[in-house]
């Protein structure tokens, strides 16, 4: 049986349960159960490698104790166990003296999770389905990674304005161009379900991790912050799927809730890759954490200020932003002035409509900048649709292969039909408007007004002639019917 069939089976079982209402609750329910199963499979590895390994989860609460046996506890007894023992105990799990922080991770997962299911027999059926997946099998883990991505996409129907799943091709391209190195501290301050972090882990691990020490260094270097409970749970699970043993550095918090002045040298990072929420508004009071010149409730603008502040000198950022940030005025102008004076905004990749379909039609841009020197010029690259495409869709998403042209152009930049250069003086002259159209696109001719009018009259005459013929045909048909 395929893993996709298993996941569909889990979702079908949950639809029978009166307590689970909609995608968000269904995904949250799958989330905490998968977490325990994945953690238990990882513990099997730890036990093989370390005879003295002791689980941070009390024995009766480990997945193997209550969920692994297909004929095990079920019905009302299972429901009572989950609601009145499993959840209360794990929500209050106390840390051990070894300082690993794993209890903190487990407690964080369960602090904002709920058992929505009301039927213990159906919970048993879900557990049995989850047991079909072996997370110690590299094949199963790889296949599940693809299925997990589909689960995350399903979350969109339950999401709020401004929060969109970032297509894998976009996250991969951004990480490729930001090029994090082993030992550099990488942060996504609005990490959602962890797409940018997993791309970073995969990139560094495949090319640079050669020893156990290298792997430990990588695990210490990956940081994320997510303010919403469900994406945070999914991100924690995603990190474990990608081999991060104890993802304590993925925090459940709002990166904007801390005053900017409180972020000091110890908080500085080497690389930021992120798609912050845009189009949404922050809660009252959040803007007061920022200097008065940059106070706004527009989330994307605040994140841009925060990111520029958090980068070390020489640090690099790749960030998704909407068109509105590029041409906006007022606070947006002051934010862009700060960015261009403190950072080298060397590249803006302009994405076409539909990249985030079907979740939003907002046009987006990928901004790449380096902290520590002012911008002297900005290179733009207009990403074209593949041949034969007029937009992207759920069945025809943007693909990583489409970015090969940008990658080939990146190191040896020349103007062409898709790329152009704008000096900083021109941007300043236009009040820091970064919404600059491609000057190399052929201008569509509007045509001679006399010729256009003649064409219009010809088309109108043809329409009128067709209408008269239809009227005549209809009249004759009615007469024959009589």
N, C-alpha and C positions, 0 to 999 in steps of 0.2 A: 504494500500500500504506500502511495506517495505521501510526502509530508504535506503537500497542498491539500490532499484529500483529508488528511488527519485534522488540519486546521479548520477546514470547512465543516467537518464532523463536529468539532468542538463548538463552532458558532451555531450550528443547527441545534445541538443539545441545549445551549444557553437560551435559544429563542423559545424553548418550551417552558422555561422557568419564569414564573410570574414576577419575580423580584428584579429581573434584569431588564432595564428599559433603555433601548437605544445603543448606538455604537460606543459612546463614551464609557458606559457602565460595562458593556461586554468586553471592551478592550482592557479596562482596568481589572476586571475579574481574571481575564487571561493573564494579565501582567503579573499579579502577585503569585499566581499558581506556577507560571513559567519560572519566575524568579527562584522559588523554592526547589523546583525540579533541576534547573540549571546549577544552582548552588550545590545540590546534593550530588550531581554528577561530577562537579569540580572537586568536591570533597573526596570522592572515590580516588581521584588522582592524587590528592594530597596524602591520603592514607597509604598509598603504595610507595610514595616517596619518603614519608616520614612515619616511622612506627609509633612515634609519640604524639601524633596529631590528635588534638582534642577539638571537637566541633564546638563553635560558639552557641549553637542552637541546642536546647535541652533535648535529650534523646527521644522523648515521646513526640516531639514536635517536628523532628526531621522528616523530610518527604518519605524516606524509606520506611519509617515507622508506621505511617498512617495512610500513605497514598500508593505505595509501590505494589501492594498485593491486590490484584484485581478482585479477589473475593473478600477483601478486608472490610473494615467498618463502613457502614453505609446508612442511608435513611436518616431518621431523627437523631440517632447517636452521632453520626458524622456531623450533622448540622450543629448540634450542641457542642461538639468538640471544637469545631472551627470558630464558632461565635464566642464561646465562653472560656476557651483555653488557649488555642493557637493565637488568635488576634490579641487578646489582652496581654499575654506573656511577651510576644514579640514586639508589641508597641512599647513595652517597658524594659526591654532587654538591657542589662547593665554591662558596662565595659569590663573586660578582664585587665589584668596587670601587664599583659604583654605589649600593650600600646599599638596593636595592629589597626585598630579602628573598625574592624569588621562588624562588631556589634552595633556601632553607630550607623553603618550602612544598612544593616538589617532593620534596625529600629526606624530609620528614616523611610525605608520602603513601606513599612506597615503603619507608620504614624498617620499617613494620609490615604491609606487604602481601606477598602471596605469589602466584606463578603456580601455581595448583592443577592446571591442565590438563596432561595428559600426552600429548596427541595434537596434534601441530603442525598437522595438516590441519583439525582442529576449531577450533583457535585462528584459522586463516585464515578459516573460515566465520563465526565470531563477529565478526571484524574487518570482514568484508564486510557483515554485517548492520548493524553500528554505523555504517558509512559511508552507510547509507540516511538517516541523520538529519543535517540541516544546522543546526548550532547558531548559524549567522549569520543564519538565517531566523527572523524574529520569530514567524511562525506555528508553525514546527517547535519553537522554543524554548518557546513557550507550551504547546503540546500535550504536549511532553516533560515539562514541569513537573508536569502531572497524572499522567503515567505514572510519573514518578520518585517521586511521593508513594505510588503503589501499591507500587513496589519497596520503599520504606521500611517500609510496612505489613507486607510479606512478612517483613521482618526479625524481626517479633515472635515467630514460631514458633521462632526461634533465640535469643531474648533470655533474660535472666536475671530472677529475681524482682525486682520493684520497678521495672522499666524498661518503660514503656509509651509507645507512640506517642500523642502528644496530638492529638486530632481538630482539624482545621483550624479548625472553627467556634470551638472553645475558645481556641486561640491567637489568632485574629483578634479575638475579643471582649476578651481580656485586654490585647492591645496597643492596641486602640481606647480602652479605659478608662484605661490608663496614659499614653497620648497622648505618646509621645516626640517631642521637637522637634529640628529640625535643629541640630546643634552639641552636643546633649547626648550624653554617653557612656552607651551602652546595653550592658548585660552580661547574658548568660545563663551562669551558672557551672556548669551541667550541661546543655550545649546539645544533646547527642545529635546528631541529624542536621540540626538547624538550623531547625526550624519557627518558633520565636519570632523568630529573627533575620531570617528571610526575610519574615515578616509585618511586622516593624519597617521593613526596607528598603523594602518596597512602600508602606507607609503614608507614610513621610517623602518618598520619591521622587515619589509621585503628587501630593502636596499642597504640598510645600515646596521641592523642588529646581528652581531656575530657571536656574542658570548652571553652567559647568564648575567654578567654585570651590565652589559648593554641593555638587556631586557628590563632589568631592575631600574636602570636610568630612564628608559622610555616610560615605564609605568609611573614614575614620579613626576614626569614632565607634562602629563596630559591633565588639563583643568577645564571644568565646565561649571556654569551657573545656570540654573533654570528655576523660575519662580512658581511654575504651576505643578501641582502634585502629580498628575497623570503622566505628562511628558517626562518628569524627573524619574518616576518609577521605570518608564520604558527605556530611558537613557541608561539608568543603572544596569538594567538587564542587558542592554545592548553592549555596554562596556564589558560585562562578564563574558558575553558571547565572543567578544573580540580579545579575550585573554587578559583583561585587566583584573587581577585577582581580587583586589579590595578597592573598589572605585570610590574611595573616600574623598577624592578631589573633584567629584561631581556634586556640587552643593545645591541644596534646595533653598534658594534665596532669590531676592531681586537685586541684581547688580546695581540698579539705579537708586536703591533705597539708602545707600551709604553716602554721606556727604563727600563730594569730590576731593575736598582738602584732606580727608582722612585716608585716602589712598596714598601711601608713601613708597619709598624706594623698594621695600620688600615685596610690594604688590606689582612691581613692574614685570612685564613679560616680553618675550622675544617675538612672538608671532600671535596675531589674532586672526581667526577665520570665523565668519559668522554671517547669519542672515537675521538681523534683529527684526522684531515685529514692526511693521509700518502701517500707517493708516489708523492706528489705535491711539488712544489717549491714556496717559498715566493717571493714577489716582491723585486726588488733591494733596498737595504738600511735597510730592516727589521733586517738583521743579526747584524747590527751595534748597535742595542739596547741591545746586549748581550756581556758579557766579551769575549775578543779575543779568549780564549781557546775553546769557544763553538760556535764560529761564523760559521754558515752554512745556506743554504737556504732550507734545508730539514725540512719541517713543523713539523713532528713528533718529531724530536730531540729537536727543540726549545721549543715545548710544554712540553717535559719531564723536561727540565731545569726550565721552568717557574713554573710548578706544584710543583716541589721540593722546589722552592723558596717561593711560596705562602702559603704552609702549615704551620700552627702553630706547635710548638713542641708538639708531641703527635697526630698531625693530620694524617688522613688516606687518602689514594688514591687508586682508582681502575681505571685502564686505559687500553684501547685496543691498542696494538702495533703490527706491522708486524714482521715477522721473520727477516727482514733485519736489524732492530734495534738491535736484539739480537746478531747477528754475525758480524755486521759491525765494521769497524776499523776507525782509524783516529779520527775525531771529535766524532764519536759515542763511541769510546773507552773512551775518556775523559768524555763524558756525563755519561756513565755507572759508571766510577770510582767515579764521584761526587755523583751520586745517591746512590751507595753502601756504601760510606763513611758517608753520611749525613742521610740516611734513612735505615730502616730495610726492605729490599725487601724479605719478608718472603715466598711469594707464586707466582709461575707462572703457570697458567693453560694453557696448550697447546691445542689449538683447532684444529680439523682436517680440511682437505680441504673442501671447499664448504659451510662453515657457512654463507658466504656473497653472495652465489649464488643467482641470476644469475648476480650480479653486478660485482663481481671480484672473481678470484680464488686464490688471495693472502692468504697465511696461516697467521693466527693471533694468538695472545697470550693475556691473561688477566694478567696484573701485579698488585699485591696488595702490598703496602708498607706503613710504618709508619715513620713519620719524627721524628728525635731527637736521634736516636741511630744507630750505624753502623750495617751493615749486617754481621751476623756470619755464617749463612747458608741459602741456598735457597731450599725450597721444590718445587718440580715440580709435576704436576698432568696432565697426558695425557688423555684428554677427548676422550673416544671411540665413534665410531658410534653405534647407536642402532642396535640390532640384525637384520640382513637382509638388512641393508643399506650399500651402497658403497660410497655414497655421499649425500649431502643435495641438495634440489632444491626448486623452488618457491612453488611447491605443497607439498613438504616434508621438511619443515623448521625444524631447531633445536627447541626442546620443553623444557620448564622449568623443566619438570619431569626428564629429562636426567641428571640434575645437582644434583639429590638427593644423588648420590654416593659421590660427592665432599662435599656436606653439611654434610653427616654422618661422613666423614673422617676428616673434617676441625678441629674439637676440639681435636681429639685423633689421632694424625698422626702416621702412621706406613707405612713402605715401603710395597708395594704390586705390582702387575703386572702393575698398572697404576701410582704409586707414587714412587718417589725416592728423596733422600736428597743429596745436594752437598755443602760441606763446602766452606767458602769464600777463603781459601788458594788455593784450586783447581781452583777457578774462576780467582783469581789474577794470578796464574801461567800460565793460558791460555789466558792472556792479556784481561781479562774481557769479554771473549766470553761467552754469556749466552745461546747460542744455543746448549744445551746439550741433547743428545738423551737418550731415556729411556733404561737404562742398563738391565732392567728386561724383555724386549721383547726378545723372543727366536730368536737367530740369524739363518737366513735361511742358510742352508748348500748349498754350491755351487756344492758339489758332486765330485766324483772321475773323473778326466779328461778322463780316459780310458772308464769309463762307459758312460759318457756324449757323447763321440765320437761314441761309439757303438749305443747309442740311436738315435743319429743324422743320422747315416747311415741307421738304420732300418726305420726311418720315411721317409728318402729320397727315399729308395727303394720302400716303399709303395706308395708314391706319383707317382713315375715313373711308377709303375705297373698300377695304376689307370689311368694315362695319356694314356698309351698304349691301355688299354681297351676302353677308350672313342674314341680314334683315330680309333680303329677297328670297333666299333659300327657305327661311322660316315661314314666310308668308305662303309660299307655294306648298310647303308641307302641310300647313293647316288647311289650305283649300282642298288638297287631295283627301285629307282625312274626312272632310265634310261630304 
